[in-house]
Amino acid sequence: MNFRLNTVRNIATMNPKSSPKIKKGEKRLTRLQVMLSAGELTALDNFRFEKRMPSRASAIREILRRGLDADGFNVANAGTPSKAFGVIKGDGRS
């Protein structure tokens, strides 16, 4: 647990503008399953190892945090299928 808290503190110092807010004693109770192509998994693992993240889950949370902090993204049209939202070029995204 200390390792995870230290990692969160390190992430917070990387971008102080959008540091994660973690309440003491807060637990993660929701499980989210994500299906990835081989290329997307490679991209995730490369990000994880370059940023020295302790797990794939922590890398995904960091990517989500960065994405939610970003400006200028497009809003999806109603009825757009999930396969239209690939992570890397060639995975449904043009």
N, C-alpha and C positions, 0 to 999 in steps of 0.2 A: 504494500500500500504506500509506503514512503516513496518508492520509486515512481509510482504513478503521480503522486502529488508533486514530487520534484520535477517530473516531466511537464506537468501542467504549468508550473511556475516558469520553467524554461521557455515554454511556448509563449506565455504571457509577456516575457521580456523581449521576444522576437518582434512583436507588434503591439506596443503598449496602447495604441489607439483602440484596439478591439480585443483586449485581454478577456479570457473566459471568466465568467462569474460562476464559481462553484460554491454552493452553500455547504457549510460544515454539516456532515452527516447525511448529505443528499445521496440517494441511491439511484442507480439507473435500473428501472424496473421494466422498461419496454424493449423488447427484442425486435430488431428489424432485419429481415432477410433480403439480400440483394443478389441478383444473378448477374454475373459478369462474364464477358467473353475472355478468352485467353489473353488477348491484347490489353484489355482493360485491367485484368489482374496483374499483368506485367507492369503496366503504368502505375498502378497502386503500390505494388511492391517496390518499384524504383523510387517513388516519392517517399515511401516509408523509410527505406534505408538511407536515402540522401538526407532526410531530416532527422534520422536517428530516433524514430518513433518506436515505442516498445511493442506495438501490436498493430495488426491491420485495423482493428476497431478504433484505436486511437488515431491512426492515419485518416480513416474515413471521417471521424469527428472533426479533425483539423481541416480537412478539405471542405466539409459542410460549413464550418465556421467561416472559412475564407470566402466561400461562395455566397453565403448569406450576407457577409459584409460588403460584397462587391456591388458596384453600380453598373447599370447598362446592360442587364440581361433581358432577353425577350420573354414575354409571358406566353405560355402554351395556349394554343387554340383548343376549344372544347372538342373532345373526340380524338385528339391526337394519340396514336398508340404508343405504348411504352418503348417499343423498338426504335422509335424516332429520336430517342434521347440517348445516343451513344456518348461515350467519354472520349474516344480517340477517333480520328478520321478513318472512315471506312467501316465504322460500327453504327451506321444509320445516320450519321451527322455529316452534313456537307459544308 
